[in-house]
Amino acid sequence: MTDLEFFFKYEKDISGKTTFSNLNLLRRDIYTCFNINPNDLKSTIGSSALWPGTMAILAGIDLLAKFYLGNDDYNNSKQAFKNYTYEFIEQEYVEELYQLRNALLHSFGLYSTYRKKVYKFVLTEDPSFFIKNNSSNDRCIVSIKTLHHKFEESICDFYNRYKDLDSYDKFDELFKKYGKTEIGNSLY
């Protein structure tokens, strides 16, 4: 298996392993937070942690954005997130998703401002829509189930684009930093 395949592959059975794809670990934790058994992706586990699950999705977009940009320079993180979101998640709601990222990951809250625009986020599990904006009260309602679905689709789309490239010179460099992790058996 190539490093590229290793990084993108979702592994349900991780028993006995000590080397993991960072993306795989992140996805497994997201499923767990969303009350989905990461070992079969069908059964439930009996509890959820939706807030950290949503944070993990946004961190996952950050991770993939580094690879998409081919650069992990801190000064490029905002544009990398926005570029990845535009290309693979949703073109219409790039700013809303970036502000949700900032609100959750930097303030552990659901409030953000950007250029005098206020974002008051409401998270819902309703999968019938993605994002609804209400400019009269600055509310932005985000379906975290739809966000999760779009994140998973983006991984497949991004991998399919990557694997078609004959060589992607930045992947190896970024993979060494962000591609895999060694964890003892006792944690997973």
N, CA, C and O of each residue as an XYZ file, in Angstrom:
752
protein
N       0.845     -1.177      0.000
C       0.000      0.000      0.000
C       0.893      1.243      0.000
O       1.850      1.326      0.770
N       0.577      2.198     -0.858
C       1.350      3.437     -0.912
C       0.962      4.341      0.263
O      -0.069      4.132      0.902
N       1.784      5.330      0.537
C       1.458      6.297      1.583
C       0.152      7.022      1.264
O      -0.644      7.292      2.163
N      -0.068      7.332      0.008
C      -1.302      7.994     -0.407
C      -2.520      7.126     -0.083
O      -3.497      7.610      0.489
N      -2.459      5.861     -0.445
C      -3.558      4.934     -0.148
C      -3.744      4.785      1.362
O      -4.869      4.780      1.859
N      -2.636      4.666      2.079
C      -2.679      4.521      3.535
C      -3.359      5.732      4.177
O      -4.195      5.583      5.069
N      -2.997      6.921      3.720
C      -3.537      8.144      4.304
C      -5.042      8.241      4.115
O      -5.758      8.607      5.047
N      -5.526      7.923      2.935
C      -6.938      8.119      2.624
C      -7.837      6.935      2.981
O      -9.049      7.107      3.107
N      -7.282      5.761      3.143
C      -8.103      4.567      3.362
C      -8.753      4.588      4.743
O      -8.103      4.873      5.749
N     -10.046      4.280      4.768
C     -10.733      4.126      6.043
C     -10.633      2.665      6.457
O     -11.030      1.769      5.712
N     -10.101      2.436      7.643
C      -9.974      1.078      8.153
C     -10.943      0.879      9.306
O     -10.876      1.572     10.321
N     -11.847     -0.084      9.133
C     -12.797     -0.418     10.206
C     -12.123     -1.264     11.274
O     -12.338     -1.053     12.468
N     -11.317     -2.211     10.850
C     -10.668     -3.110     11.800
C      -9.245     -2.612     12.060
O      -8.364     -2.726     11.208
N      -9.048     -2.069     13.235
C      -7.717     -1.566     13.580
C      -7.104     -2.350     14.732
O      -6.103     -1.925     15.310
N      -7.695     -3.485     15.067
C      -7.186     -4.273     16.182
C      -5.751     -4.724     15.902
O      -5.426     -5.189     14.809
N      -4.928     -4.575     16.897
C      -3.541     -4.995     16.804
C      -2.626     -4.023     16.085
O      -1.420     -4.261     16.015
N      -3.152     -2.952     15.556
C      -2.319     -1.989     14.822
C      -1.768     -0.937     15.770
O      -2.370     -0.617     16.794
N      -0.628     -0.416     15.408
C      -0.038      0.673     16.183
C       0.305      1.875     15.310
O       0.640      2.938     15.832
N       0.228      1.724     14.001
C       0.475      2.828     13.076
C      -0.830      3.140     12.360
O      -1.454      2.264     11.760
N      -1.226      4.398     12.434
C      -2.525      4.813     11.910
C      -2.381      6.025     11.014
O      -1.507      6.869     11.215
N      -3.243      6.096     10.034
C      -3.395      7.319      9.255
C      -4.076      8.349     10.146
O      -5.081      8.050     10.790
N      -3.533      9.558     10.183
C      -4.167     10.612     10.977
C      -5.591     10.872     10.504
O      -6.488     11.117     11.311
N      -5.791     10.816      9.196
C      -7.133     11.026      8.659
C      -8.066      9.897      9.098
O      -9.224     10.147      9.430
N      -7.580      8.678      9.102
C      -8.409      7.552      9.548
C      -8.793      7.705     11.020
O      -9.951      7.491     11.378
N      -7.853      8.066     11.864
C      -8.157      8.268     13.286
C      -9.188      9.376     13.467
O     -10.122      9.242     14.257
N      -9.017     10.449     12.744
C      -9.946     11.561     12.829
C     -11.350     11.122     12.410
O     -12.328     11.438     13.089
N     -11.451     10.404     11.308
C     -12.750      9.933     10.827
C     -13.394      8.978     11.825
O     -14.598      9.060     12.068
N     -12.611      8.078     12.404
C     -13.143      7.147     13.396
C     -13.691      7.912     14.605
O     -14.752      7.572     15.128
N     -12.973      8.930     15.040
C     -13.434      9.720     16.177
C     -14.697     10.514     15.837
O     -15.577     10.667     16.684
N     -14.789     11.012     14.622
C     -16.001     11.719     14.203
C     -17.193     10.773     14.235
O     -18.244     11.113     14.778
N     -17.033      9.584     13.655
C     -18.125      8.608     13.686
C     -18.538      8.308     15.128
O     -19.727      8.256     15.443
N     -17.554      8.112     15.991
C     -17.842      7.829     17.395
C     -18.622      8.981     18.028
O     -19.595      8.753     18.746
N     -18.201     10.204     17.766
C     -18.895     11.369     18.311
C     -20.322     11.489     17.775
O     -21.192     12.044     18.445
N     -20.557     10.983     16.601
C     -21.890     11.049     15.991
C     -22.701      9.768     16.256
O     -23.662      9.481     15.543
N     -22.307      9.003     17.282
C     -23.036      7.815     17.724
C     -23.072      6.718     16.664
O     -24.041      5.965     16.574
N     -22.030      6.633     15.877
C     -21.919      5.602     14.840
C     -20.719      4.725     15.190
O     -19.621      5.227     15.428
N     -20.935      3.433     15.219
C     -19.851      2.501     15.516
C     -18.800      2.588     14.394
O     -19.107      2.269     13.246
N     -17.574      3.011     14.708
C     -16.555      3.164     13.669
C     -16.060      1.838     13.103
O     -15.345      1.816     12.102
N     -16.439      0.736     13.741
C     -15.989     -0.580     13.289
C     -16.913     -1.202     12.242
O     -16.529     -2.150     11.556
N     -18.143     -0.662     12.119
C     -19.034     -1.192     11.083
C     -19.791     -0.100     10.321
O     -20.372     -0.373      9.270
N     -19.791      1.123     10.835
C     -20.449      2.295     10.234
C     -21.957      2.116     10.072
O     -22.592      2.825      9.291
N     -22.529      1.159     10.819
C     -23.972      0.906     10.728
C     -24.639      0.978     12.093
O     -25.665      1.640     12.253
N     -24.069      0.310     13.060
C     -24.701      0.269     14.378
C     -24.361      1.535     15.168
O     -23.453      2.289     14.816
N     -25.115      1.741     16.239
C     -24.859      2.883     17.106
C     -24.114      2.412     18.347
O     -24.066      1.221     18.652
N     -23.542      3.367     19.047
C     -22.768      3.025     20.242
C     -23.467      3.446     21.523
O     -23.005      3.115     22.615
N     -24.578      4.175     21.408
C     -25.371      4.513     22.583
C     -25.158      5.888     23.157
O     -25.858      6.273     24.094
N     -24.223      6.639     22.633
C     -24.038      8.009     23.109
C     -23.381      8.832     22.006
O     -22.795      8.293     21.067
N     -23.492     10.129     22.144
C     -22.886     11.005     21.151
C     -22.214     12.186     21.825
O     -22.478     12.493     22.987
N     -21.351     12.835     21.084
C     -20.661     14.052     21.511
C     -20.594     14.944     20.277
O     -19.551     15.068     19.636
N     -21.717     15.554     19.962
C     -21.875     16.257     18.686
C     -20.963     17.477     18.550
O     -20.449     17.755     17.467
N     -20.769     18.185     19.625
C     -19.920     19.373     19.588
C     -18.482     19.004     19.206
O     -17.964     19.563     18.239
N     -17.819     18.097     19.914
C     -16.461     17.731     19.501
C     -16.426     17.033     18.143
O     -15.432     17.138     17.424
N     -17.493     16.324     17.781
C     -17.538     15.705     16.455
C     -17.510     16.746     15.353
O     -16.835     16.577     14.338
N     -18.253     17.827     15.565
C     -18.277     18.929     14.600
C     -16.915     19.608     14.548
O     -16.430     19.962     13.474
N     -16.306     19.785     15.704
C     -14.966     20.375     15.748
C     -13.973     19.499     14.984
O     -13.102     20.006     14.278
N     -14.110     18.194     15.130
C     -13.201     17.280     14.440
C     -13.384     17.356     12.922
O     -12.408     17.255     12.178
N     -14.609     17.530     12.464
C     -14.830     17.687     11.015
C     -14.100     18.931     10.518
O     -13.423     18.888      9.491
N     -14.237     20.022     11.236
C     -13.589     21.263     10.821
C     -12.066     21.144     10.884
O     -11.366     21.694     10.034
N     -11.556     20.435     11.881
C     -10.114     20.161     11.947
C      -9.697     19.263     10.785
O      -8.599     19.405     10.247
N     -10.576     18.339     10.402
C     -10.302     17.475      9.254
C     -10.217     18.258      7.962
O      -9.385     17.966      7.103
N     -11.081     19.258      7.823
C     -10.989     20.126      6.640
C      -9.661     20.857      6.658
O      -9.013     20.988      5.619
N      -9.245     21.335      7.824
C      -7.928     21.981      7.939
C      -6.807     21.039      7.508
O      -5.901     21.435      6.774
N      -6.874     19.795      7.967
C      -5.846     18.810      7.622
C      -5.795     18.590      6.114
O      -4.728     18.661      5.505
N      -6.947     18.323      5.520
C      -6.989     18.073      4.079
C      -6.613     19.320      3.281
O      -6.036     19.219      2.199
N      -6.941     20.487      3.816
C      -6.619     21.745      3.137
C      -5.113     21.928      2.990
O      -4.647     22.459      1.982
N      -4.353     21.493      3.985
C      -2.883     21.547      3.879
C      -2.415     20.743      2.674
O      -1.579     21.195      1.891
N      -2.968     19.544      2.542
C      -2.578     18.679      1.436
C      -3.062     19.242      0.101
O      -2.362     19.148     -0.907
N      -4.239     19.815      0.096
C      -4.764     20.396     -1.143
C      -3.918     21.583     -1.593
O      -3.609     21.720     -2.777
N      -3.549     22.430     -0.652
C      -2.709     23.580     -0.973
C      -1.272     23.145     -1.257
O      -0.548     23.805     -2.003
N      -0.867     22.019     -0.648
C       0.520     21.579     -0.788
C       1.466     22.376      0.078
O       2.653     22.508     -0.220
N       0.907     22.916      1.180
C       1.680     23.830      2.002
C       1.061     23.860      3.394
O      -0.163     23.855      3.530
N       1.891     23.892      4.417
C       1.368     23.956      5.780
C       1.758     25.239      6.497
O       1.713     25.305      7.725
N       2.139     26.253      5.739
C       2.495     27.540      6.318
C       1.281     28.124      7.040
O       0.199     28.227      6.463
N       1.464     28.500      8.285
C       0.384     29.054      9.097
C      -0.297     30.232      8.412
O      -1.515     30.385      8.494
N       0.487     31.056      7.742
C      -0.063     32.245      7.078
C      -1.011     31.890      5.936
O      -1.766     32.747      5.477
N      -0.984     30.661      5.478
C      -1.853     30.228      4.383
C      -3.048     29.417      4.855
O      -3.844     28.968      4.030
N      -3.197     29.214      6.172
C      -4.230     28.300      6.669
C      -5.644     28.783      6.348
O      -6.503     27.972      6.001
N      -5.900     30.067      6.455
C      -7.231     30.589      6.146
C      -7.579     30.330      4.686
O      -8.650     29.805      4.380
N      -6.681     30.695      3.798
C      -6.967     30.520      2.379
C      -7.031     29.042      2.009
O      -7.825     28.646      1.156
N      -6.201     28.231      2.647
C      -6.233     26.789      2.380
C      -7.599     26.216      2.759
O      -8.196     25.470      1.983
N      -8.097     26.563      3.954
C      -9.407     26.096      4.399
C     -10.487     26.527      3.410
O     -11.334     25.728      3.011
N     -10.445     27.781      3.025
C     -11.465     28.306      2.109
C     -11.368     27.655      0.733
O     -12.391     27.346      0.123
N     -10.162     27.447      0.246
C      -9.995     26.811     -1.064
C     -10.529     25.381     -1.053
O     -11.242     24.971     -1.968
N     -10.182     24.631     -0.017
C     -10.660     23.253      0.081
C     -12.184     23.235      0.195
O     -12.848     22.441     -0.471
N     -12.730     24.095      1.025
C     -14.177     24.159      1.205
C     -14.873     24.487     -0.114
O     -15.873     23.864     -0.468
N     -14.342     25.457     -0.828
C     -14.933     25.860     -2.105
C     -14.894     24.711     -3.110
O     -15.869     24.459     -3.818
N     -13.774     24.031     -3.161
C     -13.578     22.988     -4.170
C     -14.296     21.683     -3.833
O     -14.802     21.012     -4.733
N     -14.350     21.313     -2.553
C     -14.816     19.973     -2.192
C     -16.041     19.912     -1.266
O     -16.690     18.869     -1.191
N     -16.364     20.975     -0.579
C     -17.476     20.924      0.380
C     -18.703     21.658     -0.164
O     -19.725     21.035     -0.452
N     -18.601     22.971     -0.303
C     -19.751     23.776     -0.733
C     -19.283     25.168     -1.130
O     -18.717     25.887     -0.307
N     -19.506     25.545     -2.347
C     -19.052     26.847     -2.839
C     -19.816     28.010     -2.219
O     -19.252     29.082     -2.003
N     -21.079     27.802     -1.937
C     -21.940     28.897     -1.481
C     -21.678     29.332     -0.039
O     -21.974     30.472      0.318
N     -21.133     28.453      0.792
C     -21.037     28.740      2.220
C     -19.605     28.706      2.753
O     -19.372     28.290      3.888
N     -18.678     29.129      1.960
C     -17.270     29.100      2.367
C     -17.038     29.954      3.609
O     -16.418     29.502      4.571
N     -17.533     31.180      3.589
C     -17.292     32.089      4.725
C     -17.995     31.593      5.981
O     -17.427     31.658      7.071
N     -19.214     31.104      5.846
C     -19.936     30.598      7.007
C     -19.187     29.435      7.654
O     -19.072     29.371      8.878
N     -18.681     28.522      6.837
C     -17.943     27.377      7.397
C     -16.632     27.816      8.026
O     -16.221     27.269      9.049
N     -15.975     28.796      7.425
C     -14.737     29.287      8.024
C     -15.033     29.975      9.363
O     -14.279     29.808     10.322
N     -16.108     30.734      9.432
C     -16.460     31.396     10.691
C     -16.920     30.392     11.746
O     -16.657     30.580     12.934
N     -17.605     29.329     11.325
C     -17.965     28.270     12.271
C     -16.701     27.604     12.813
O     -16.594     27.336     14.010
N     -15.764     27.346     11.934
C     -14.469     26.787     12.351
C     -13.840     27.675     13.410
O     -13.423     27.191     14.463
N     -13.770     28.967     13.139
C     -13.144     29.899     14.074
C     -13.900     29.937     15.401
O     -13.289     29.941     16.470
N     -15.218     29.966     15.327
C     -16.013     30.037     16.544
C     -15.790     28.804     17.425
O     -15.564     28.925     18.629
N     -15.854     27.629     16.817
C     -15.718     26.398     17.599
C     -14.276     26.124     18.030
O     -14.022     25.833     19.199
N     -13.344     26.217     17.100
C     -11.977     25.805     17.406
C     -11.187     26.848     18.196
O     -10.279     26.495     18.948
N     -11.518     28.112     18.034
C     -10.754     29.147     18.733
C     -11.451     29.702     19.964
O     -10.796     30.207     20.875
N     -12.769     29.613     19.995
C     -13.500     30.180     21.126
C     -14.361     29.159     21.842
O     -14.972     29.477     22.863
N     -14.423     27.943     21.331
C     -15.288     26.898     21.871
C     -16.694     27.452     22.077
O     -17.317     27.273     23.123
N     -17.164     28.133     21.034
C     -18.485     28.732     21.075
C     -19.091     28.770     19.688
O     -18.551     28.195     18.742
N     -20.208     29.447     19.578
C     -20.936     29.512     18.310
C     -21.166     30.949     17.862
O     -22.183     31.267     17.244
N     -20.211     31.807     18.183
C     -20.318     33.224     17.836
C     -19.016     33.660     17.169
O     -17.923     33.343     17.639
N     -19.155     34.392     16.068
C     -17.981     34.900     15.364
C     -18.343     36.198     14.655
O     -19.497     36.417     14.286
N     -17.353     37.045     14.471
C     -17.546     38.255     13.672
C     -16.427     38.354     12.655
O     -15.290     37.956     12.910
N     -16.775     38.894     11.498
C     -15.787     39.105     10.447
C     -16.229     40.313      9.636
O     -17.323     40.333      9.073
N     -15.369     41.312      9.585
C     -15.661     42.546      8.850
C     -17.033     43.107      9.230
O     -17.852     43.431      8.369
N     -17.254     43.210     10.509
C     -18.480     43.762     11.104
C     -19.726     42.916     10.865
O     -20.823     43.332     11.236
N     -19.586     41.751     10.263
C     -20.717     40.838     10.117
C     -20.690     39.871     11.298
O     -19.643     39.318     11.638
N     -21.835     39.676     11.909
C     -21.966     38.808     13.072
C     -22.528     37.468     12.620
O     -23.470     37.406     11.830
N     -21.931     36.395     13.138
C     -22.408     35.035     12.891
C     -22.791     34.428     14.234
O     -21.943     34.243     15.107
N     -24.063     34.122     14.391
C     -24.561     33.418     15.575
C     -25.015     32.055     15.077
O     -26.081     31.921     14.476
N     -24.201     31.058     15.331
C     -24.463     29.733     14.785
C     -25.421     28.935     15.661
O     -25.420     29.042     16.887
N     -26.224     28.143     14.993
C     -27.084     27.161     15.637
C     -26.783     25.849     14.924
O     -26.829     25.780     13.696
N     -26.477     24.814     15.691
C     -26.199     23.505     15.106
C     -27.434     22.626     15.233
O     -28.122     22.645     16.254
N     -27.706     21.864     14.195
C     -28.842     20.964     14.200
C     -28.438     19.643     13.563
O     -27.470     19.570     12.806
N     -29.190     18.610     13.879
C     -28.969     17.309     13.251
C     -29.896     17.083     12.061
O     -29.861     16.017     11.446
N     -30.713     18.059     11.734
C     -31.662     17.947     10.625
C     -30.895     17.797      9.302
O     -30.198     18.723      8.886
N     -31.021     16.641      8.642
C     -30.257     16.416      7.401
C     -30.954     16.930      6.138
O     -30.475     16.681      5.031
N     -32.077     17.644      6.284
C     -32.836     18.067      5.107
C     -32.272     19.307      4.425
O     -32.770     19.709      3.373
N     -31.251     19.914      5.001
C     -30.616     21.092      4.409
C     -29.167     21.121      4.885
O     -28.750     20.286      5.687
N     -28.413     22.081      4.388
C     -27.036     22.231      4.852
C     -26.905     23.454      5.752
O     -26.640     23.332      6.947
N     -27.094     24.635      5.163
C     -26.948     25.872      5.926
C     -28.088     26.808      5.570
O     -28.445     26.968      4.403
N     -28.655     27.426      6.605
C     -29.678     28.449      6.420
C     -29.218     29.711      7.128
O     -28.848     29.680      8.301
N     -29.246     30.814      6.406
C     -28.891     32.111      6.977
C     -30.151     32.928      7.210
O     -31.066     32.928      6.386
N     -30.191     33.622      8.336
C     -31.277     34.542      8.618
C     -30.628     35.886      8.939
O     -30.192     36.116     10.066
N     -30.567     36.759      7.961
C     -29.856     38.028      8.131
C     -30.543     38.959      9.121
O     -29.896     39.857      9.660
N     -31.849     38.768      9.377
C     -32.540     39.659     10.305
C     -32.051     39.492     11.749
O     -32.110     40.439     12.533
N     -31.574     38.302     12.103
C     -31.065     38.109     13.463
C     -29.661     37.507     13.487
O     -29.213     37.017     14.523
N     -28.970     37.543     12.354
C     -27.583     37.067     12.224
C     -27.412     35.581     12.507
O     -26.291     35.107     12.691
N     -28.532     34.837     12.544
C     -28.439     33.405     12.829
C     -28.029     32.643     11.584
O     -28.477     32.927     10.473
N     -27.180     31.688     11.801
C     -26.738     30.797     10.734
C     -26.914     29.371     11.270
O     -26.203     28.942     12.179
N     -27.864     28.661     10.696
C     -28.174     27.306     11.164
C     -27.430     26.314     10.287
O     -27.542     26.358      9.061
N     -26.671     25.421     10.907
C     -25.844     24.460     10.188
C     -26.253     23.045     10.572
O     -26.303     22.696     11.751
N     -26.542     22.245      9.567
C     -26.820     20.836      9.804
C     -25.500     20.089      9.922
O     -24.753     19.974      8.950
N     -25.219     19.587     11.109
C     -23.955     18.890     11.298
C     -23.973     17.515     10.635
O     -22.920     16.988     10.276
N     -25.143     16.939     10.472
C     -25.225     15.664      9.740
C     -24.887     15.880      8.270
O     -24.178     15.069      7.673
N     -25.384     16.960      7.683
C     -25.062     17.253      6.290
C     -23.590     17.628      6.168
O     -22.930     17.243      5.203
N     -23.075     18.371      7.130
C     -21.653     18.711      7.126
C     -20.805     17.442      7.148
O     -19.828     17.327      6.409
N     -21.185     16.497      7.994
C     -20.444     15.236      8.076
C     -20.500     14.495      6.741
O     -19.484     14.000      6.254
N     -21.681     14.424      6.161
C     -21.839     13.755      4.869
C     -20.971     14.429      3.796
O     -20.294     13.748      3.025
N     -20.994     15.743      3.751
C     -20.205     16.474      2.749
C     -18.701     16.293      2.999
O     -17.916     16.218      2.054
N     -18.312     16.223      4.263
C     -16.901     15.984      4.592
C     -16.459     14.621      4.074
O     -15.407     14.505      3.445
N     -17.250     13.602      4.332
C     -16.913     12.259      3.857
C     -16.854     12.209      2.330
O     -15.948     11.593      1.767
N     -17.797     12.841      1.665
C     -17.772     12.894      0.199
C     -16.525     13.615     -0.296
O     -15.929     13.219     -1.298
N     -16.137     14.669      0.403
C     -14.969     15.444     -0.015
C     -13.696     14.604      0.044
O     -12.802     14.764     -0.786
N     -13.619     13.715      1.020
C     -12.446     12.846      1.135
C     -12.341     11.958     -0.097
O     -11.262     11.814     -0.672
N     -13.451     11.366     -0.502
C     -13.454     10.515     -1.698
C     -13.106     11.315     -2.946
O     -12.299     10.877     -3.766
N     -13.715     12.486     -3.086
C     -13.448     13.323     -4.256
C     -11.993     13.754     -4.300
O     -11.357     13.717     -5.353
N     -11.473     14.160     -3.160
C     -10.082     14.612     -3.090
C      -9.123     13.462     -3.397
O      -8.162     13.635     -4.146
N      -9.384     12.292     -2.819
C      -8.540     11.129     -3.093
C      -8.564     10.775     -4.579
O      -7.517     10.510     -5.170
N      -9.742     10.770     -5.179
C      -9.834     10.446     -6.607
C      -9.057     11.437     -7.458
O      -8.484     11.061     -8.481
N      -9.031     12.669     -7.056
C      -8.236     13.666     -7.791
C      -6.747     13.435     -7.561
O      -5.951     13.515     -8.496
N      -6.372     13.149     -6.314
C      -4.975     12.907     -5.977
C      -4.415     11.697     -6.714
O      -3.334     11.763     -7.300
N      -5.149     10.599     -6.683
C      -4.620      9.351     -7.240
C      -4.429      9.433     -8.742
O      -3.687      8.635     -9.315
N      -5.094     10.395     -9.395
C      -4.920     10.572    -10.831
C      -3.667     11.359    -11.180
O      -3.258     11.401    -12.341
N      -3.068     11.972    -10.194
C      -1.838     12.711    -10.445
C      -0.668     11.733    -10.510
O      -0.533     10.858     -9.655
N       0.165     11.886    -11.518
C       1.324     11.004    -11.640
C       2.285     11.208    -10.479
O       2.819     10.248     -9.923
N       2.491     12.431    -10.130
C       3.333     12.702     -8.964
C       2.856     13.994     -8.325
O       2.580     14.989     -8.995
N       2.773     13.940     -7.056
C       2.408     15.134     -6.312
C       3.545     15.362     -5.343
O       3.618     14.720     -4.295
N       4.435     16.281     -5.694
C       5.684     16.434     -4.963
C       5.522     16.892     -3.521
O       6.400     16.626     -2.700
N       4.442     17.564     -3.188
C       4.264     18.059     -1.822
C       3.674     16.999     -0.887
O       3.781     17.134      0.332
N       3.062     15.961     -1.429
C       2.402     14.970     -0.577
C       3.393     14.315      0.380
O       3.126     14.227      1.578
N       4.524     13.858     -0.128
C       5.487     13.151      0.716
C       5.952     14.011      1.887
O       6.061     13.529      3.015
N       6.221     15.264      1.620
C       6.685     16.180      2.661
C       5.608     16.369      3.735
O       5.903     16.330      4.930
N       4.372     16.573      3.306
C       3.283     16.775      4.253
C       2.909     15.479      4.968
O       2.558     15.497      6.148
N       2.986     14.359      4.257
C       2.678     13.069      4.865
C       3.618     12.773      6.033
O       3.195     12.221      7.048
N       4.878     13.134      5.891
C       5.849     12.910      6.973
C       5.449     13.663      8.234
O       5.717     13.200      9.343
N       4.816     14.809      8.079
C       4.413     15.618      9.225
C       3.022     15.263      9.747
O       2.805     15.202     10.957
N       2.072     15.027      8.822
C       0.661     14.937      9.202
C      -0.029     13.657      8.748
O      -1.245     13.536      8.897
N       0.698     12.717      8.210
C       0.069     11.571      7.590
C      -0.176     10.378      8.485
O      -1.179      9.682      8.330
N       0.725     10.131      9.421
C       0.552      8.931     10.236
C       1.003      9.175     11.664
O       1.772     10.091     11.958
N       0.499      8.324     12.534
C       0.764      8.438     13.961
C       0.969      7.043     14.539
O       0.298      6.086     14.153
N       1.901      6.952     15.464
C       2.112      5.706     16.219
C       1.373      5.834     17.544
O       1.578      6.792     18.291
N       0.510      4.859     17.831
C      -0.238      4.847     19.085
C      -0.203      3.419     19.637
O      -0.387      2.446     18.906
N       0.033      3.327     20.918
C       0.007      2.008     21.555
C      -1.378      1.396     21.508
O      -2.371      2.113     21.388
N      -1.454      0.099     21.601
C      -2.717     -0.635     21.521
C      -3.726     -0.240     22.598
O      -4.926     -0.434     22.405
N      -3.283      0.295     23.698
C      -4.204      0.556     24.795
C      -5.174      1.702     24.508
O      -6.219      1.781     25.154
N      -4.871      2.580     23.575
C      -5.772      3.712     23.303
C      -6.885      3.352     22.343
O      -7.997      3.857     22.499
N      -6.643      2.511     21.365
C      -7.686      2.183     20.388
C      -7.939      0.732     20.426
O      -8.783      0.232     19.682
